[in-house]
Amino acid sequence: MSLIKNIAAAAVATLLSTAAFADGIMVQDPYVRTSRPNAPTAAAFMVLMNHTDADDRLIGVRSEIAQKVELHTHVDQGGGLMRMTQIEDGIALPAGETHALARGGDHVMLMGLNQSLAQDDEVTITLVFETAGEVVVTVPVDNERKAEHGAADGGHADHKSH
């Protein structure tokens, strides 16, 4: 029985590990998290990979699940205080590199949710890139995920892909 559970867990992890791939842009390990049941906002996290020879930029994001969807980041205010702010000019994605949208850093902010999001629900998010165009991602709701999951570098946003 344990072997079957392990195989099932591996299959689910494989399915969730690559959510979208378009024009050289790959999206891996996406998930949405809410702060509490019936929360008016949620945040989406994922890893963006640019498998092309040209720089690109995430310039927009949208979803029908929320009245407003924006790219956000956290800015250190000093003294251990962080402030969330909108990213006005998009997120650079240099050729051959990755960028993690991670808790405590850059992320997709979903504001004015049109419905409550429960564990294992799915949300469709469209990422708009300057060069690659639109990438539609189906993102599972995972309110149980630990903060460090999927962020091998502890949540730092930029690192070279391997």
DAFEN-V154265 format. One record per residue. RES is the residue in three letters. PSI is psi in degrees with one decimal (NA if undefined). Layout:
BEGIN
[[RES | PSI] [RES | PSI]]
END
This chain:
BEGIN
[[MET | -37.3] [SER | -36.7] [LEU | -42.1] [ILE | -42.1] [LYS | -41.6] [ASN | -41.4] [ILE | -43.0] [ALA | -43.0] [ALA | -40.4] [ALA | -39.6] [ALA | -43.4] [VAL | -44.0] [ALA | -40.7] [THR | -43.7] [LEU | -38.0] [LEU | -14.2] [SER | -29.4] [THR | 107.1] [ALA | -33.9] [ALA | 153.0] [PHE | 121.8] [ALA | 131.7] [ASP | 42.7] [GLY | -3.2] [ILE | 125.2] [MET | 140.3] [VAL | 123.4] [GLN | 151.9] [ASP | 48.6] [PRO | 148.1] [TYR | 154.6] [VAL | 144.9] [ARG | 137.4] [THR | 157.6] [SER | -25.1] [ARG | 164.3] [PRO | 142.3] [ASN | 23.3] [ALA | 145.6] [PRO | -8.9] [THR | 163.0] [ALA | 164.0] [ALA | 144.6] [ALA | 140.1] [PHE | 149.9] [MET | 172.6] [VAL | 125.8] [LEU | 133.1] [MET | 130.7] [ASN | 101.7] [HIS | 27.7] [THR | 176.7] [ASP | 6.3] [ALA | 142.6] [ASP | 149.4] [ASP | 177.2] [ARG | 131.5] [LEU | 111.3] [ILE | -9.7] [GLY | 167.9] [VAL | 145.7] [ARG | 159.0] [SER | 141.8] [GLU | -8.8] [ILE | -18.8] [ALA | 153.3] [GLN | -29.3] [LYS | 134.1] [VAL | 127.7] [GLU | 158.9] [LEU | 129.5] [HIS | 161.7] [THR | 171.4] [HIS | 135.3] [VAL | 129.1] [ASP | 120.8] [GLN | -1.3] [GLY | 157.0] [GLY | 23.8] [GLY | 6.5] [LEU | 134.6] [MET | 143.4] [ARG | 133.6] [MET | 137.3] [THR | 153.3] [GLN | 141.9] [ILE | 107.8] [GLU | -38.8] [ASP | 16.3] [GLY | -177.2] [ILE | 120.0] [ALA | 139.9] [LEU | 85.9] [PRO | 154.5] [ALA | 132.4] [GLY | 9.1] [GLU | 172.6] [THR | 159.6] [HIS | 121.0] [ALA | 125.3] [LEU | 103.8] [ALA | 157.6] [ARG | 133.4] [GLY | 0.2] [GLY | -144.8] [ASP | 144.5] [HIS | 169.7] [VAL | 125.5] [MET | 124.6] [LEU | 113.7] [MET | 140.0] [GLY | 55.2] [LEU | 139.1] [ASN | -10.9] [GLN | 161.1] [SER | 146.5] [LEU | 124.6] [ALA | 158.5] [GLN | 131.8] [ASP | 0.3] [ASP | 166.8] [GLU | 143.7] [VAL | 137.7] [THR | 126.1] [ILE | 134.8] [THR | 119.4] [LEU | 133.6] [VAL | 117.2] [PHE | 147.1] [GLU | -43.8] [THR | -48.4] [ALA | -18.0] [GLY | -144.6] [GLU | 136.7] [VAL | 116.8] [VAL | 128.2] [VAL | 131.0] [THR | 120.1] [VAL | 123.6] [PRO | 148.7] [VAL | 125.5] [ASP | 85.4] [ASN | -7.5] [GLU | -10.6] [ARG | 137.5] [LYS | 152.3] [ALA | -36.4] [GLU | -7.1] [HIS | 129.4] [GLY | -4.8] [ALA | 83.0] [ALA | -23.2] [ASP | 20.4] [GLY | 18.1] [GLY | 0.2] [HIS | 139.4] [ALA | -38.7] [ASP | 132.8] [HIS | 155.3] [LYS | 144.8] [SER | 155.9] [HIS | NA]]
END
